[in-house]
Amino acid sequence: MASALVPGTRVVSGMRPTGRLHLGHYHGVLKNWVRLQHEYECLFFVADWHALTTHYEGPSVVAQSVREMVVDWLAAGIDPHSATLFVQSDVPQHAELHVLLSMITPLSWLERVPTYKDQQENLRERDLDTYGFLGYPLLQTADILAYRAAFVPVGEDQVPHVEFSREVARRFNHLYGRETDFAERAQEALRKMGRKAAKAYEELRLAYRERGDSEALGTARALVERQPNVTLGDKERLLGYLEGSGRLILPEPQALLTSQSRMPGLDGRKMAKSYANTISLRETPEDVTKKIRTMPTDTNRVRRTDPGEPERCPVWALHGAYSSVDTRAWVERGCRSAGIGCLECKQPVIDAINAELAPMRARAEELEQDPLRVRTILAEGARRAREAAEETLIDVRRAMNLVWD
């Protein structure tokens, strides 16, 4: 697993549409997306097909949730000028690649995915004996491989899914090999660079291949990466041609581990809709205040004058996420000595959460008043995503002999 990315590489991530998002989503995923979008080529998608794997009996819930979730993405700081945002079902290449990969994927690989039996156990009330549910890791693989993503930001529990994608890519490349016309296609890509850049590339390639000049290799790589008129696929060909190797049709993605900050909920457990302990990203200041003020506290503090223990209080976990060292020290002293009451203890958390949510609420209100803007952003994102995915599918079809003249 990698801990650093190479500029110019693609990062792909998706989220099931679950309606409005809460602070757990923001601290666990969205803050990381906001950072990545300014450093790498990012594609973030609404995984509506994935939602159907467990909610196929009530698809209207999925449809209603898409727009709500995208508004929250934008309100949280995801910039459609910096990242490509789209809905999975608007890019049919995901489905085509899923079908093609299903032809080569052993059934046993799907059955051994750790989350398969776990989710069946946790969602007993739903009938999950469907191919869609069994095959969702392969659909997830298609989501990633369709863009030849170099990295997939995931938490520790999702690493097996990225490893599964790597195994499928490895099997595909083993069965169908490298491009048979690699040298010719590399030369075509070289012409797209323009005469001056192509000449510099050839000189650097010779310096590396004939004299082992590692500095020339680094310079040539940088030259290729900054070419504006060369597609990602052609860049991969030029890098392979530079180093004397071929180009794998489906590069293996790497998991990019994200620091999963466990956002505590209103009851001290992990914040989750299933626990009804959330604060949404568009929560009003009044509702934030009410929710925090009515949070349970240390049960030993029956009266204001009773000393308490912060470690027994769910509010203390929120102080860990939002309060400074000095504020936490003040809370510890005041709670244990009964020097402050529970409402006094909660006020810094209320103020911090409302300050964090204020700009998100404002951006969300603007988007709610302009519904066409969200539709336009998703339509443009889908167009860009289709173009990128189609480049991969052309190579995959050719490799599988599904192209007829």
Backbone hydrogen bonds, N-H to C=O, Kabsch-Sander energy under -0.5 kcal/mol:
donor,donor_aa,acceptor,acceptor_aa,energy
2,A,255,A,-0.9
9,T,6,V,-2.0
11,V,41,E,-2.6
12,V,151,F,-1.6
13,S,43,L,-2.2
15,M,45,F,-1.9
18,T,16,R,-0.7
18,T,19,G,-0.5
23,L,279,I,-2.1
25,H,22,H,-0.7
26,Y,22,H,-1.8
27,H,23,L,-2.6
28,G,24,G,-2.0
29,V,25,H,-2.4
30,L,25,H,-2.0
31,K,26,Y,-2.6
32,N,29,V,-0.6
33,W,29,V,-2.0
34,V,30,L,-2.7
35,R,31,K,-1.5
36,L,32,N,-2.6
37,Q,33,W,-2.5
38,H,34,V,-0.5
38,H,35,R,-0.9
39,E,36,L,-1.8
40,Y,36,L,-2.2
41,E,9,T,-1.6
42,C,40,Y,-1.0
42,C,82,S,-0.6
43,L,11,V,-2.5
44,F,84,T,-2.7
45,F,13,S,-1.9
46,V,86,F,-2.4
47,A,15,M,-2.2
47,A,45,F,-0.7
48,D,46,V,-1.9
51,A,47,A,-1.6
52,L,48,D,-1.3
53,T,49,W,-0.7
53,T,50,H,-1.0
54,T,51,A,-1.2
55,H,51,A,-1.7
56,Y,52,L,-0.7
58,G,55,H,-1.3
61,V,58,G,-1.4
62,V,58,G,-0.6
63,A,59,P,-2.1
64,Q,60,S,-2.2
65,S,61,V,-1.3
66,V,62,V,-1.2
67,R,63,A,-0.6
68,E,64,Q,-0.8
69,M,65,S,-2.3
70,V,66,V,-2.2
71,V,67,R,-2.4
72,D,68,E,-1.5
73,W,69,M,-2.1
74,L,70,V,-2.5
75,A,71,V,-2.6
76,A,72,D,-2.1
77,G,73,W,-0.5
77,G,74,L,-1.1
78,I,73,W,-2.2
82,S,79,D,-1.8
83,A,79,D,-2.2
84,T,42,C,-2.5
85,L,83,A,-0.6
86,F,44,F,-1.5
88,Q,46,V,-2.7
90,D,87,V,-2.0
91,V,88,Q,-1.9
94,H,91,V,-2.0
96,E,92,P,-2.1
97,L,93,Q,-2.5
98,H,94,H,-2.1
99,V,95,A,-2.2
100,L,96,E,-2.4
101,L,97,L,-2.8
102,S,98,H,-1.7
103,M,99,V,-0.8
103,M,100,L,-0.7
104,I,101,L,-1.4
105,T,101,L,-0.8
109,W,106,P,-0.9
110,L,106,P,-0.9
111,E,107,L,-1.9
112,R,108,S,-1.2
113,V,110,L,-1.1
116,Y,113,V,-1.8
117,K,113,V,-0.6
118,D,114,P,-1.1
119,Q,115,T,-2.5
120,Q,116,Y,-1.7
121,E,117,K,-2.1
122,N,118,D,-2.3
123,L,119,Q,-2.2
124,R,121,E,-0.7
126,R,123,L,-1.8
128,L,126,R,-1.0
130,T,128,L,-1.8
134,L,130,T,-2.1
135,G,131,Y,-3.7
136,Y,133,F,-0.8
138,L,135,G,-0.9
139,L,135,G,-1.8
140,Q,136,Y,-2.5
141,T,137,P,-1.7
142,A,138,L,-2.3
143,D,139,L,-2.2
144,I,140,Q,-1.5
145,L,141,T,-3.2
146,A,142,A,-2.1
147,Y,144,I,-1.3
148,R,145,L,-1.3
149,A,144,I,-1.7
150,A,10,R,-1.5
151,F,10,R,-1.8
152,V,254,Q,-2.1
154,V,256,L,-1.7
158,Q,155,G,-1.6
159,V,155,G,-0.5
159,V,156,E,-1.0
161,H,158,Q,-1.0
162,V,158,Q,-1.3
163,E,159,V,-2.4
164,F,160,P,-2.1
165,S,161,H,-1.8
166,R,162,V,-2.0
167,E,163,E,-2.2
168,V,164,F,-2.2
169,A,165,S,-2.4
170,R,166,R,-2.5
171,R,167,E,-2.3
172,F,168,V,-2.6
173,N,169,A,-2.6
174,H,170,R,-2.0
175,L,171,R,-2.4
176,Y,172,F,-2.6
177,G,173,N,-1.9
179,E,247,R,-1.0
182,F,179,E,-1.1
185,R,181,D,-2.3
186,A,182,F,-2.4
187,Q,183,A,-2.0
188,E,184,E,-1.8
189,A,185,R,-2.1
190,L,186,A,-2.1
191,R,187,Q,-1.7
192,K,188,E,-1.0
193,M,189,A,-0.5
193,M,190,L,-1.2
194,G,191,R,-1.1
198,A,194,G,-2.6
199,K,195,R,-2.2
200,A,196,K,-2.0
201,Y,197,A,-2.4
202,E,198,A,-2.4
203,E,199,K,-2.1
204,L,200,A,-2.4
205,R,201,Y,-2.7
206,L,202,E,-2.3
207,A,203,E,-2.1
208,Y,204,L,-2.0
209,R,205,R,-3.1
210,E,206,L,-2.7
211,R,206,L,-0.6
211,R,207,A,-1.0
212,G,208,Y,-1.6
213,D,207,A,-1.8
214,S,212,G,-1.1
217,L,213,D,-1.5
218,G,214,S,-2.0
219,T,215,E,-2.2
220,A,216,A,-2.5
221,R,217,L,-2.4
222,A,218,G,-2.1
223,L,219,T,-2.1
224,V,220,A,-2.3
225,E,221,R,-2.5
226,R,222,A,-1.5
227,Q,224,V,-1.6
230,V,227,Q,-0.8
235,K,231,T,-2.3
236,E,232,L,-2.2
237,R,233,G,-1.7
238,L,234,D,-2.6
239,L,235,K,-2.4
240,G,236,E,-2.3
241,Y,237,R,-2.9
242,L,238,L,-2.1
243,E,239,L,-1.7
244,G,240,G,-0.7
245,S,240,G,-2.5
248,L,246,G,-0.5
254,Q,150,A,-2.1
256,L,152,V,-2.5
257,L,2,A,-0.6
257,L,255,A,-0.7
258,T,154,V,-2.2
260,Q,258,T,-1.0
261,S,259,S,-1.3
262,R,260,Q,-0.7
263,M,261,S,-0.9
265,G,269,R,-3.9
266,L,277,N,-2.0
268,G,265,G,-1.5
271,M,263,M,-2.8
275,Y,272,A,-1.2
276,A,273,K,-1.3
277,N,272,A,-1.2
281,L,21,L,-2.5
283,E,280,S,-1.5
288,V,284,T,-2.6
289,T,285,P,-2.4
290,K,286,E,-2.4
291,K,287,D,-2.9
292,I,288,V,-2.5
293,R,289,T,-2.5
294,T,290,K,-1.7
295,M,292,I,-1.4
301,R,298,D,-2.0
302,V,300,N,-1.5
306,D,303,R,-1.6
308,G,335,C,-2.7
312,R,309,E,-2.1
313,C,310,P,-2.1
316,W,313,C,-1.1
317,A,313,C,-0.7
317,A,314,P,-0.6
318,L,314,P,-1.0
319,H,315,V,-1.9
320,G,316,W,-1.6
321,A,317,A,-0.9
322,Y,318,L,-1.9
323,S,319,H,-2.7
328,R,324,S,-2.4
329,A,325,V,-2.2
330,W,326,D,-2.1
331,V,327,T,-2.4
332,E,328,R,-2.6
333,R,329,A,-2.3
334,G,330,W,-2.6
335,C,331,V,-2.8
336,R,332,E,-2.1
337,S,333,R,-1.6
338,A,335,C,-0.7
339,G,334,G,-1.7
340,I,334,G,-1.5
345,C,341,G,-2.1
346,K,342,C,-1.9
347,Q,343,L,-1.2
349,V,346,K,-0.5
350,I,346,K,-2.2
351,D,347,Q,-2.6
352,A,348,P,-2.1
353,I,349,V,-2.6
354,N,350,I,-2.4
355,A,351,D,-1.9
356,E,352,A,-1.9
357,L,353,I,-2.4
358,A,354,N,-1.7
361,R,357,L,-2.9
362,A,358,A,-2.0
363,R,359,P,-2.1
364,A,360,M,-2.5
365,E,361,R,-2.3
366,E,362,A,-1.7
367,L,363,R,-2.0
368,E,364,A,-2.4
369,Q,365,E,-1.4
370,D,367,L,-1.0
373,R,370,D,-1.4
374,V,370,D,-0.7
375,R,371,P,-1.6
376,T,372,L,-2.5
377,I,373,R,-2.4
378,L,374,V,-2.3
379,A,375,R,-2.3
380,E,376,T,-2.5
381,G,377,I,-2.3
382,A,378,L,-2.4
383,R,379,A,-1.9
384,R,380,E,-2.1
385,A,381,G,-2.5
386,R,382,A,-2.8
387,E,383,R,-1.9
388,A,384,R,-2.1
389,A,385,A,-2.9
390,E,386,R,-2.6
391,E,387,E,-1.4
392,T,388,A,-1.0
393,L,389,A,-2.4
394,I,390,E,-2.4
395,D,391,E,-1.2
396,V,392,T,-2.3
397,R,393,L,-3.0
398,R,394,I,-2.0
399,A,395,D,-2.4
400,M,396,V,-2.0
401,N,398,R,-1.4
402,L,397,R,-3.2
404,W,402,L,-0.5
